[in-house]
């Protein structure tokens, strides 16, 4: 539309050669990253599993987030997936009790690097996706990443969301995949941002601390052996890498869902806050 596009961005190259971008045209306040594609690493004919995290807004302008797992079967179908939702604090929208089962289908055109994805829970959701950087080496530190955006008209059922789907390392499904140090940069609605850091031990314990700015109110809890969170595998965590993990909060932590994509890496989504705090954790 005239007066809106094209958008203008200020950009800078980071140490990995990716382009960090922030909008500078007065039409909006978007920010993001551009990177070289490794589109040949995603194949319609190869079964690959992706952990994902999406955020956006619902038809009422409230923040919404998804986290889940999407296994592709090497033909054209998604089966055996799962998803958790937080829509303005409502964790049962779209799919009922969490986690809900996810199925669907997908197509991908290597030449154009454009894919189409349909996921079904209690409702049907449509997405376009594009292959970013990374690879499918099980021991790699740069997993293959797909960028996805919802294509459904926004209504009382379908929110507008955008996010990433990251190749899941098949060696880190169980709790030993959470065994080491990690840092999480978390964002939410209502000017709620946090940094969490700590160490997991592979046995369900997470010792760490955090800094949180909730609309100007600062909370800081220093790292110490006496301040411990916990995490617990769901009954199927040995096969899908889904955990419930306690984070933030002083003295009462908040429950988050974590879908592991690799060693000490995954997608976080809070389950009790209208801020819908979420982020990719590394």
C-alpha positions as CSV (number, residue, x, y, z in Angstrom):
1,X,0.0,0.0,0.0
2,X,1.1,3.5,-0.8
3,X,2.9,5.3,2.1
4,X,3.6,2.0,3.9
5,X,6.0,0.0,1.6
6,X,8.8,-0.3,1.0
7,X,10.1,-0.3,4.6
8,X,13.5,1.0,5.5
9,X,15.9,-0.5,8.0
10,X,19.2,0.3,9.6
11,X,21.4,-2.7,9.4
12,X,24.7,-3.9,10.8
13,X,26.7,-7.1,10.3
14,X,27.4,-9.3,13.3
15,X,30.4,-11.5,13.9
16,X,28.7,-14.5,12.2
17,X,28.0,-12.5,9.0
18,X,24.3,-12.2,9.7
19,X,22.5,-8.9,9.2
20,X,20.9,-7.3,12.3
21,X,18.0,-5.1,11.3
22,X,15.8,-2.4,12.9
23,X,13.1,-0.4,11.1
24,X,13.8,3.3,10.6
25,X,10.9,4.6,8.5
26,X,8.3,5.6,11.0
27,X,5.8,3.0,9.6
28,X,6.4,0.5,12.4
29,X,8.9,-0.7,14.9
30,X,10.0,-4.0,13.5
31,X,13.4,-5.6,14.2
32,X,15.0,-8.9,13.2
33,X,17.8,-10.7,11.5
34,X,18.7,-11.7,7.9
35,X,21.1,-14.6,7.2
36,X,22.3,-16.7,4.3
37,X,20.0,-19.6,3.5
38,X,21.2,-23.3,3.6
39,X,18.0,-24.3,1.7
40,X,19.5,-27.6,0.5
41,X,19.6,-28.8,4.1
42,X,15.8,-29.1,4.2
43,X,14.3,-31.8,2.0
44,X,10.7,-32.7,1.3
45,X,11.9,-36.3,1.2
46,X,13.8,-36.5,4.5
47,X,12.2,-37.0,7.8
48,X,13.3,-34.2,10.2
49,X,12.0,-33.0,13.5
50,X,11.8,-29.4,14.5
51,X,11.1,-27.7,17.8
52,X,9.4,-24.3,17.3
53,X,8.4,-21.1,19.0
54,X,5.9,-18.5,17.6
55,X,4.7,-15.2,19.0
56,X,2.2,-12.6,17.9
57,X,-1.2,-11.1,18.7
58,X,-4.8,-12.4,18.7
59,X,-7.8,-10.6,17.3
60,X,-8.1,-8.5,20.4
61,X,-4.6,-7.2,20.2
62,X,-3.4,-9.4,23.1
63,X,-0.1,-11.3,23.0
64,X,-0.1,-14.9,22.1
65,X,2.7,-17.6,22.0
66,X,3.1,-21.2,20.9
67,X,5.9,-23.7,21.6
68,X,6.0,-27.2,20.3
69,X,7.4,-30.0,18.2
70,X,6.9,-30.8,14.5
71,X,8.1,-34.1,13.1
72,X,8.1,-34.4,9.3
73,X,7.8,-37.9,7.8
74,X,9.9,-37.5,4.7
75,X,6.9,-37.4,2.3
76,X,4.4,-34.6,2.9
77,X,3.0,-35.1,6.4
78,X,3.5,-34.0,10.0
79,X,2.5,-36.6,12.7
80,X,3.2,-37.2,16.3
81,X,3.8,-33.5,17.1
82,X,2.7,-31.5,20.2
83,X,2.1,-27.9,21.1
84,X,1.5,-25.6,24.1
85,X,-0.3,-22.3,23.8
86,X,-0.5,-19.1,25.9
87,X,-3.0,-16.6,24.6
88,X,-3.1,-13.6,27.1
89,X,-2.8,-16.1,29.9
90,X,-5.2,-18.7,28.5
91,X,-3.3,-21.9,27.9
92,X,-6.3,-23.9,26.5
93,X,-7.1,-21.8,23.4
94,X,-6.6,-23.4,20.0
95,X,-6.0,-26.9,21.3
96,X,-7.6,-27.5,24.7
97,X,-5.5,-29.1,27.5
98,X,-1.8,-28.8,27.0
99,X,0.1,-30.3,25.4
100,X,-2.2,-30.9,22.4
101,X,-1.4,-33.3,19.6
102,X,-0.2,-31.8,16.3
103,X,-0.5,-33.3,12.8
104,X,-0.6,-31.7,9.4
105,X,1.1,-31.6,6.0
106,X,3.8,-29.6,4.2
107,X,5.3,-28.8,0.8
108,X,8.6,-27.2,-0.1
109,X,10.0,-25.7,-3.3
110,X,13.8,-25.8,-3.2
111,X,14.1,-23.4,-6.1
112,X,12.1,-20.6,-4.6
113,X,12.9,-21.5,-0.9
114,X,9.2,-21.2,-0.1
115,X,7.4,-23.8,1.9
116,X,3.7,-24.2,3.0
117,X,2.7,-25.8,6.2
118,X,-0.6,-26.8,7.7
119,X,-0.8,-27.8,11.3
120,X,-4.0,-29.2,12.8
121,X,-4.9,-29.3,16.5
122,X,-8.6,-28.6,17.4
123,X,-8.3,-26.1,14.6
124,X,-6.4,-25.8,11.3
125,X,-3.5,-23.3,11.1
126,X,-1.6,-22.4,7.9
127,X,1.9,-21.0,7.6
128,X,4.5,-20.1,5.0
129,X,8.1,-20.9,5.9
130,X,11.6,-20.2,4.5
131,X,14.8,-22.0,5.2
132,X,17.4,-20.0,7.0
133,X,20.9,-21.0,8.0
134,X,22.4,-23.9,9.9
135,X,22.6,-27.6,9.2
136,X,21.3,-31.0,10.3
137,X,24.5,-32.3,11.8
138,X,23.4,-34.0,15.0
139,X,26.4,-32.6,16.9
140,X,26.4,-29.2,15.3
141,X,26.1,-25.9,17.2
142,X,24.3,-24.2,14.4
143,X,21.1,-26.2,13.8
144,X,19.0,-25.7,10.7
145,X,16.4,-23.0,11.2
146,X,13.2,-22.4,9.4
147,X,11.4,-19.0,9.6
148,X,7.6,-19.2,9.6
149,X,4.6,-16.8,9.5
150,X,0.9,-17.5,9.8
151,X,-1.2,-16.9,6.7
152,X,-4.7,-17.3,8.1
153,X,-7.0,-14.3,8.4
154,X,-6.9,-13.0,11.9
155,X,-10.1,-13.9,13.7
156,X,-11.3,-15.0,17.1
157,X,-9.6,-18.4,16.6
158,X,-6.5,-17.6,14.5
159,X,-3.9,-15.1,15.8
160,X,-1.2,-13.6,13.7
161,X,2.2,-15.2,14.7
162,X,5.7,-15.4,13.4
163,X,8.6,-17.5,14.7
164,X,11.3,-20.1,14.1
165,X,11.4,-23.9,13.8
166,X,14.8,-25.4,14.7
167,X,16.1,-28.8,13.8
168,X,16.0,-31.1,16.9
169,X,19.2,-32.9,17.7
170,X,18.1,-36.6,18.0
171,X,20.7,-37.2,20.8
172,X,19.1,-34.7,23.3
173,X,15.5,-35.8,23.9
174,X,16.0,-36.9,27.5
175,X,16.9,-34.8,30.5
176,X,20.6,-35.3,29.9
177,X,20.2,-32.8,27.1
178,X,19.8,-30.2,29.9
179,X,23.2,-30.6,31.4
180,X,25.4,-27.5,31.5
181,X,25.2,-23.7,31.4
182,X,22.7,-21.7,29.4
183,X,21.4,-18.1,29.0
184,X,17.8,-17.1,28.1
185,X,16.8,-13.6,27.0
186,X,13.0,-13.5,27.6
187,X,10.5,-11.0,26.3
188,X,6.8,-10.5,27.0
189,X,4.0,-8.0,26.7
190,X,3.6,-4.9,28.9
191,X,7.3,-4.0,28.8
192,X,8.4,-7.2,30.5
193,X,11.9,-8.4,29.7
194,X,14.3,-10.8,31.6
195,X,17.7,-12.4,31.4
196,X,18.0,-15.8,33.1
197,X,21.3,-17.6,33.5
198,X,22.2,-20.8,35.2
199,X,23.3,-24.4,35.1
200,X,21.4,-27.7,34.8
201,X,22.7,-31.0,36.1
202,X,20.9,-33.6,34.0
203,X,18.9,-34.7,37.0
204,X,16.1,-32.2,37.1
205,X,17.8,-29.3,38.9
206,X,18.5,-25.8,37.6
207,X,20.6,-23.5,39.7
208,X,20.8,-19.9,38.5
209,X,19.6,-16.3,38.7
210,X,17.9,-13.6,36.7
211,X,17.4,-9.9,36.1
212,X,13.9,-8.8,35.2
213,X,12.5,-5.4,34.1
214,X,8.8,-5.4,34.4
215,X,7.7,-2.0,33.0
216,X,10.4,-0.3,35.0
217,X,10.2,-2.4,38.1
218,X,13.6,-4.2,38.5
219,X,14.0,-7.6,40.2
220,X,17.5,-9.1,40.4
221,X,18.3,-12.5,42.0
222,X,22.0,-13.4,42.0
223,X,23.4,-16.7,41.0
224,X,23.9,-18.9,44.1
225,X,23.7,-22.6,45.0
226,X,20.9,-21.6,47.4
227,X,18.6,-20.4,44.7
228,X,17.5,-23.4,42.7
229,X,14.8,-23.9,40.1
230,X,13.5,-27.3,39.1
231,X,12.5,-28.9,35.8
232,X,10.6,-32.1,35.2
233,X,10.2,-34.3,32.1
234,X,6.7,-35.0,31.0
235,X,5.8,-38.7,30.6
236,X,6.8,-38.6,26.9
237,X,10.0,-36.4,27.3
238,X,12.2,-39.4,26.5
239,X,10.9,-39.1,22.9
240,X,10.0,-35.5,22.4
241,X,12.1,-33.3,24.7
242,X,9.2,-31.5,26.4
243,X,9.8,-30.2,29.9
244,X,8.2,-28.1,32.6
245,X,10.8,-25.8,34.1
246,X,10.5,-23.3,36.9
247,X,12.0,-19.9,36.2
248,X,11.9,-16.2,37.3
249,X,9.8,-15.2,40.3
250,X,11.0,-14.2,43.7
251,X,10.3,-16.2,45.9
252,X,7.7,-18.1,43.8
253,X,8.9,-19.1,40.3
254,X,6.8,-19.2,37.2
255,X,6.1,-22.4,35.3
256,X,7.5,-22.5,31.7
257,X,7.2,-25.1,29.0
258,X,10.5,-25.9,27.3
259,X,10.9,-27.8,24.1
260,X,14.5,-28.9,23.7
261,X,16.0,-28.6,20.2
262,X,19.6,-29.4,21.2
263,X,22.0,-29.6,24.1
264,X,20.9,-26.8,26.5
265,X,19.0,-25.2,23.7
266,X,15.2,-24.9,23.1
267,X,12.1,-22.8,23.1
268,X,10.5,-21.4,26.3
269,X,6.9,-20.4,26.9
270,X,5.5,-19.3,30.2
271,X,2.2,-20.8,31.3
272,X,0.8,-18.4,33.9
273,X,1.3,-14.9,32.7
274,X,-0.7,-12.6,30.4
275,X,2.7,-11.2,29.4
276,X,3.3,-14.5,27.5
277,X,7.0,-14.5,28.3
278,X,8.9,-16.5,25.7
279,X,12.2,-16.9,23.9
280,X,14.7,-19.2,22.4
281,X,17.2,-20.3,25.0
282,X,20.9,-21.1,24.3
